[in-house]
């Protein structure tokens, strides 16, 4: 199958060379760099004449493809650009481990204190949009939140995106003056 002088390539390796010795199933080649290497006949392929793409070239292309590509920054869609930067979930089970010892008044005050603290945080950190998720319920928390937001001169509020939150959320816009 192989004879001395044949031009060969190693399968699955970027090695080319010429056959210099044959010993049964073991073929010794001299690489293009002048090193003698021995392979089994199954590991070699004869290069006959002019081929367009060698194993060596295919290996180089594969090596380039395997190289990590530069990470592309995700393009922010206009809809997402206007998305709220901060969400505050005021559902009581998000704010406390147990509601067993809490009255409705205590729960409402915990929710309002959390809302006020988060609103103050957003104002201090210059976050322009905050969504307060209050749920639908009887509307008591929603009314209290609207009363709280109305006490701030730099805050306007409106129902949050219906598709995302339904009727259970209010979006607050904080104007950044100075």
C-alpha positions in Angstrom: 0.0 0.0 0.0 2.8 2.5 0.9 6.3 2.6 -0.6 9.4 4.6 0.2 9.1 8.2 -1.1 5.3 8.4 -0.9 4.0 11.7 0.3 1.7 11.0 3.3 -0.4 12.9 5.9 -1.3 11.7 9.4 -5.0 11.4 10.0 -6.3 13.6 12.9 -2.9 15.3 13.2 -1.4 18.3 11.3 1.6 16.3 10.2 2.9 15.8 6.6 5.9 13.9 5.4 7.5 11.3 3.1 7.8 7.6 3.8 11.4 6.6 4.6 11.0 3.1 6.0 8.4 0.3 6.1 8.4 -2.4 8.8 5.3 -4.7 8.4 2.4 -2.4 9.5 4.7 0.3 10.9 5.5 3.2 8.6 8.3 5.7 9.4 8.0 9.1 7.8 10.3 12.1 7.8 8.2 15.2 8.6 8.6 18.4 6.7 10.7 19.6 9.7 13.0 16.6 9.2 11.9 14.5 12.2 11.4 10.7 11.7 8.1 9.5 13.2 6.6 6.1 13.1 2.9 5.4 12.7 0.7 2.4 11.9 -0.5 2.2 8.3 -4.1 2.9 9.5 -3.1 6.4 10.8 -1.7 7.5 7.4 -3.2 8.6 4.1 -1.3 8.8 0.9 -1.2 12.2 -0.8 -1.5 11.5 -4.5 -0.7 14.4 -6.7 -2.2 17.9 -6.2 -5.0 18.0 -3.6 -6.9 21.2 -2.9 -7.2 20.9 0.9 -4.8 18.8 2.9 -5.4 17.4 6.4 -2.8 19.8 7.6 -4.8 22.8 6.2 -8.1 21.4 7.5 -6.5 21.0 10.9 -5.3 24.7 10.8 -8.8 25.8 9.9 -10.3 23.7 12.7 -7.8 25.2 15.1 -8.9 28.7 14.1 -12.6 27.8 14.4 -11.9 26.4 17.9 -10.2 29.6 19.0 -12.6 31.7 21.3 -14.3 34.4 19.4 -14.6 38.0 20.7 -17.8 38.3 22.7 -20.3 40.6 21.0 -22.2 42.9 23.2 -25.9 42.3 23.0 -27.7 44.9 21.0 -30.3 46.6 23.3 -33.6 46.8 21.5 -35.5 50.1 21.9 -38.2 48.3 23.9 -35.7 46.9 26.4 -33.9 50.3 26.6 -37.0 51.7 28.2 -37.5 48.7 30.4 -37.5 49.4 34.2 -34.1 49.2 35.8 -35.5 48.0 39.1 -38.4 45.8 40.3 -39.7 45.6 43.8 -42.0 42.7 44.7 -44.2 43.8 47.6 -46.1 40.5 48.0 -46.0 39.8 51.7 -44.5 36.3 51.3 -41.5 38.0 49.6 -40.9 40.3 52.6 -41.3 38.0 55.6 -40.9 34.3 56.4 -44.2 33.9 58.3 -47.3 36.0 58.4 -48.8 34.0 61.3 -48.4 36.7 63.9 -49.0 39.7 61.6 -52.3 41.6 61.3 -53.5 43.1 58.0 -52.4 46.4 59.4 -48.9 45.1 60.2 -48.6 43.5 56.7 -49.6 46.7 55.0 -47.1 48.8 57.0 -44.3 46.3 56.2 -45.1 46.6 52.5 -45.3 50.4 52.6 -42.1 50.7 54.6 -40.4 48.4 52.1 -41.8 50.5 49.2 -40.6 53.8 50.8 -37.1 52.4 51.5 -36.7 51.1 48.0 -38.0 54.3 46.5 -35.5 56.3 48.6 -32.8 53.9 47.5 -33.7 54.5 43.8 -33.7 58.2 44.2 -30.3 58.2 45.9 -28.8 55.9 43.3 -30.4 57.9 40.4 -32.4 55.0 39.1 -35.1 56.5 36.9 -37.7 53.7 36.7 -38.9 51.4 39.3 -41.8 48.9 39.1 -43.6 48.1 42.4 -45.4 44.8 42.1 -48.3 44.9 44.5 -50.7 42.4 43.1 -54.4 43.0 42.4 -56.2 42.1 45.6 -58.7 44.6 47.0 -56.6 47.6 45.9 -55.7 48.8 49.4 -51.9 48.5 48.9 -52.1 50.1 45.5 -54.0 53.1 46.9 -51.6 53.5 49.7 -48.6 53.3 47.3 -50.2 56.0 45.1 -50.6 58.2 48.2 -46.9 57.6 49.1 -45.7 58.4 45.6 -47.8 61.5 45.5 -45.8 62.9 48.4 -42.7 63.2 46.2 -42.5 66.1 43.9 -40.0 64.4 41.5 -42.0 61.2 41.2 -44.7 60.4 38.7 -46.4 57.0 38.6 -48.7 55.0 36.3 -49.8 51.4 35.7 -46.9 49.2 34.7 -46.8 47.2 31.4 -50.0 45.3 31.3 -48.5 42.5 29.1 -45.8 41.8 31.7 -47.5 42.6 35.0 -51.3 42.6 34.4 -53.1 45.1 36.7 -50.9 44.2 39.7 -48.0 46.7 39.3 -47.3 50.4 39.3 -44.3 51.9 37.5 -42.6 54.9 39.0 -40.6 57.5 37.0 -38.2 59.5 39.1 -37.1 62.8 37.3 -33.4 63.5 37.8 -33.1 67.2 38.5 -29.5 68.2 39.2 
